């Protein structure tokens, strides 16, 4: 096992989660373990600073805060490749009655992307949480970033629950730049059948083309010039597109990136606020939503 702390009696769901986490770490070629030493937590700070390119004066998190969190029983883990810290994840607990963990930041170095290190970190977090009686993990992600939407909704089978406009306010890093920090909050129900299947390597797949052929309306798509084009959102099923690489777009054409932010906020955010359920995310760049039936 990848050094998970076993402070609860074993049970079949926990055993299965632990086995899935171990298998994912092995497949990614990393060792994953909880971190609590000051030196290790300082390494996490440096890792995040490098990934988000914030500069040392504005790190996403400080080592002393991580140290306090681990002392209070929250989650901090690191993924190691031949002794090198290549990924890290941390989260803190929601109010006791929720029996939930909020996962705040997870990131991996660019040279190990494509090895499913992030997937292994999330499965380690899931097993760690289940050992402590936690049934749900929540986190936020940028809805414009295709790979993150696919990872969260398809590969992990997490469910989008809320659209949060400019949730973090201005963030001074080279990833977000001057863009508004809109986020989607997802809920990862750790023992849901779709989540179990995803953790065993069976992602939740969605075919936007098939949905469109079955009558779905296209509420947002890209123009020939690459900007957002609003469409119809009146069908029972609606698909919403996002740009191919919004991070590159922020650097090359920040005005167009801002147009996409506003359009996705209005269309995707409006649909979620009206009760539409995100069925899935097609990795070609489409959210597929089912609208709530009205009487």
N, C-alpha and C positions, 0 to 999 in steps of 0.2 A: 504494500500500500504506500502511497506517496505521503507518508507522515501525517495523515489525518488524525486529529485528536479524537479518540473514541471515549466520549464522556456520557454516552447513553447506551442502554442495552441494545444489542444487535437485533435487527428485525429484517425480514426479507426485503422490504423497500430500501432500507438503508444499505444492506449488503449489495443490492443490485446497483444502487447509485455509486457506491464505493468502487465496485468492479468496473462500472462504465467509466468512472474518472481515471482509474488506473490504466484501463485500456487506451483511453484518449491520450494520456500523457506518454505512454509507451509508443503509440503511433506517431506522435509529434516529436519524439526523440528528446524529451525534456523530463527533468525531475521537478515536481511541484511540491512545495511545502509552505506551511504558515511561517511568517517572519515576525520577530519581535525584538531582536537585538538592534541597538541604536545604529550600528554600522550598516546593517542590512537595510534598515529603513531609510538611511541616508542614501543608499544605493538606489532605492525605489524613487526617492526624490529626484536624483540625477537622471534616472531612466525616463521619468515623465517629462522632465525639463528638455531632454533630448528629443523625445517623440513629438512634443507639442511646440518645440522651438520657442520657448517662452523667455529664455535668458534667466540667469541665476537670481535676478532681483524680483522675479515674478513667477515662482514655481507653482504648478497646480496644487501642490500640497507640501507641507514641511515635515521633516523627520520627527520633530517634537510632537506635532499633532498626531502623526501615525503612532508614535510611542504611547501617547495617552489613549488612543483608541484601542490598541492591543491590550493595554492594561485594563481597560474597561470591558474587555471581552469581545470586541468587534473583530472583523475579518481583514487580515492583510496576508497576501500570499505572493510568492515569487516563483517564476519558472526559470530553471537553470539548464543551460546547454554547456556541458563540459566545464562547469564551474562559473560560467558567465551568466549574469542575470539578463535574460532576454525578454521578460514580460512580467507584469505585476498587476494585481487587482486588489482593491480594498472596498469595504462597505461597512455600514453601521446599522444598528437595529432600529426598526420602527417602534412605535408605542407597543407595550407588552401585549395588549389585547389583539393586535394585528398578527402577531406571530410571523413577522415578515422582516426581511433584511433589505436595506436600500444599498445597492451596489453603485458606488459613486464614480470610480474611474477604473478602467481596464485598458491596458495598452501593451503592445509588443513591438520590438525593434523591426525595422523594415527588412533586414536581411533574413529574418526567420518567418516573414509573412508567406503564406502559402503552405505552411507545414501544419496548420490547425492548432497552433499554440494557444490562440485566444479561445478556441473551442475547449481545449483541455483545461485552461484556467477556469472557465465557467462551470465545467463539470466538477472540478475540484471544489469550487465554491458551493455548488448544489449539494454535494455529498457532505461537506462540512456543515452546511445549514441544516440538512435533514438530521444529522447526528444530534443537533441541538433542538429538535422539535419545530423547526421553522418550515412552514408550508409554502412560502411565496418569497420570491426575490423580485424587487422592482429596480428599474434604472431608466435613464433617459438616453436618447440618441438623436442625432441630427437627421430629420426625415429626408433631407436632400441628398445625403450620402448613400449611394446605391449599395455599396458593399456592406455598410452597417445595417441598412434595412433588411437586406437578404440574410445576413448573419443572425440578426435578432429574431426576425419573424419566421424565416424558413428553416435555417439550420438549427436554431434552438427552440423553435415553436413557442416563442413568447408572444403575448397578445397585447397589441396597442390599446391603451385605455384612455389616454388624454392627450390633447394637443396643447402645448404650453408655449404661448407666444413670448419671445424674448426672455426666456426663463432665467438665464444667468446674467442678463444685462451685458454691457460691453466686456469682451475678453481680449486681452492684449497678448495674442500669440499669432504665429504664422499659419495656423490652421483656420481659425475663425476670421482672422483679419478684422475688417470693420463690419462684417455681416451681423445682423440681429441673430441672437442665439435662441431661435425657436427650437423646441425639442418635442419629441413624442415620448410619453411615459409608457413603458411596457410592464406587464405583470407576467412573471414566469411562475406558473403554478406547478410546483416541483414534482407532484405525483400525478399530474394529468396524463392521460394515455398518449396524447400527441407529444408531450414533453418526453415521456419515457421512450417513445419510438425515436424521437430526434436524438436523444442521448445515446441510443444504440445504433446510430448511423442512418436513420430513416427520416430525412428532413421533410418538413411540410411543404410540398410542392404546389405551385399555383400556375396555371397556364392562362395568361391574359388574352392570348389569341383565341383560345377556345371560349373564354368568357365573352369576348366580343362577338364571336360567331353565334353564340347563344342569345345575343340580344343586349349585352352590356353596353352602356353609353360611355363615351370617352369624355371625361370631364376636364382633363388637362393633358395637353400633348406639346410637342416641340414643333416650332415652325422650321422652315427650310434654313433660316438664318440662325437657329438654335435657341430662340427665345420661347417663352411659354405662350400657349394659345388655349384660351378657355373654350370648352365645349358644353355639352349637355350633361346634366347630372340627374335626369328625371327617370331613369330606368331602375328596375329593382336591383340590378348589379351595376356598379360604376367602377371604371378604372381611371387611375390618376397617375400620370407620368412624372418623372423627375429627370433632371439633366444627366448626361453621361458621366461627367466628372466635375462636380460643383467646386471642388477645391482648386482645380486648375482654372476654372472659370472665374473664381474670385480674384486670381492673380492677373488673368488676361483681359477680363471684361467685368469689372466689379458692378457696373450698372446692370448688366444682364443677370448676373448672379442675384442682385437685389430684386430684380423683377421676378425671378423664380421664387425667391423667398416669399414675396408678397402673394404670388399666385398660389403657391402650395398652402400657405397659411389660410387663404380665403377658401380654397376648394377642399383640400384634405382636412384642414382644421374645422371647416364648417360642417362637413359630412360627419366627422367624429362627434362634434358637439351636438348634432341632431340625432345621434344614436346609431349611426351606421357602424357596422362591425367590419374590421379589416379581416378578410378571409385569408389573405396571404400576400406575398410579394414575389412577383416574377423577376428573376434575376436579370432580365433584359430591361428592367427599369420601371415596372408598373405596380402600383398598389391596386389590389382588387378588393372592393368593399361591397357588402350587402346592406342596402338601406333598410331601415326599420319600416315595417308595413304600418300604414295608417288606416284608420277606420273611416 
